[in-house]
Amino acid sequence: MASKLAFWLIWTLATAAPITFELKAGFRECFYLLTPDIDCKISYYFAVQRGDENKLSVNYEIYKPDNRDKAAVVRKGETQGQWSFIGEHKGEYGLCFSSGDEGNKIIDVEFKYDEKFTSRDKRRKKHFPQGLFGQDPLHESLEDSIDDIERHMSVLERKLDHYKARSIRNQQTVMSTGKRIVGFSLYGILLVVVMGVAQCLVLQAFFNEARKYAV
């Protein structure tokens, strides 16, 4: 039997950090976002970090305030997702995850809104006034195709940023390791020189002392 775990994200927490949660097999977990006004920019991001038997795909649905019984967006078999859309209705938006019986999964999720529009959002609102949930079939099909392309581009962009950050960290680690190797090498050379000088001084002192008793 599916269960629903609701996280109420009040507008003061809209910019909070991503949440990590466990999605158990056969369960359904939902996050809810309450928008204070119409035409807010709603954004979501999720990534499956790990899963039983290395199964990472999940299904997710988006619900809008004017119809809480029927999902406005349904995606299946996704391992990562990121998208932004214009929330044309004031009220509660839902983001629900399920994984069937494919084992437990650990997921990072971020669900937030922003009242500020970018120039790209304004152009999109002008050209697609019905938003993500348009009713015209042709219009909806075209917008769904654009949504899919931009959604995959957003995921790709986020992955590239992640790889870039990881590459920078790796490069810094290599440089730091190289500096340590050089430092240890210099210390080793200095230690060998000091030990050589010390041995010479000890031997010289030993032979000088031996000559005194040899006479």
NORZIUR-V262051 format. One record per backbone hydrogen bond with DSSP energy under -1.0 kcal/mol. CO is the residue of the C=O (numbers start at 0). NH is the residue of the N-H. If there is no record, write none. Layout:
{{CO,NH} {CO,NH}}
//
This chain:
{{2,27} {4,29} {6,31} {8,33} {9,12} {10,13} {12,15} {18,108} {20,106} {22,104} {23,26} {28,96} {30,94} {31,8} {32,92} {39,86} {40,113} {41,84} {42,111} {43,82} {44,109} {45,80} {46,107} {49,105} {50,53} {51,54} {57,77} {58,97} {59,74} {60,95} {61,71} {61,72} {62,93} {63,66} {72,61} {74,59} {77,57} {78,47} {80,45} {82,43} {84,41} {85,87} {86,38} {86,39} {90,34} {92,32} {93,62} {94,30} {95,60} {96,28} {97,58} {98,101} {99,25} {103,51} {104,22} {105,48} {105,49} {106,20} {107,46} {108,18} {109,44} {111,42} {113,40} {117,121} {118,122} {119,123} {120,124} {121,125} {122,126} {123,127} {127,130} {135,139} {136,140} {137,141} {138,142} {139,143} {140,144} {141,145} {142,146} {143,147} {144,148} {145,149} {146,150} {147,151} {148,152} {149,153} {150,154} {151,155} {152,156} {153,157} {154,158} {155,159} {156,160} {157,161} {158,162} {159,163} {160,164} {161,165} {162,166} {163,167} {164,168} {165,169} {166,170} {167,171} {168,172} {169,173} {170,174} {171,175} {172,176} {173,177} {174,178} {175,179} {176,180} {177,181} {178,182} {179,183} {180,184} {181,185} {182,186} {183,187} {184,188} {185,189} {186,190} {187,191} {188,192} {189,193} {190,194} {191,195} {192,196} {193,197} {194,198} {195,199} {196,200} {197,201} {198,202} {199,203} {200,204} {201,205} {202,206} {203,207} {204,208} {205,209} {206,210} {207,211} {208,212}}
//
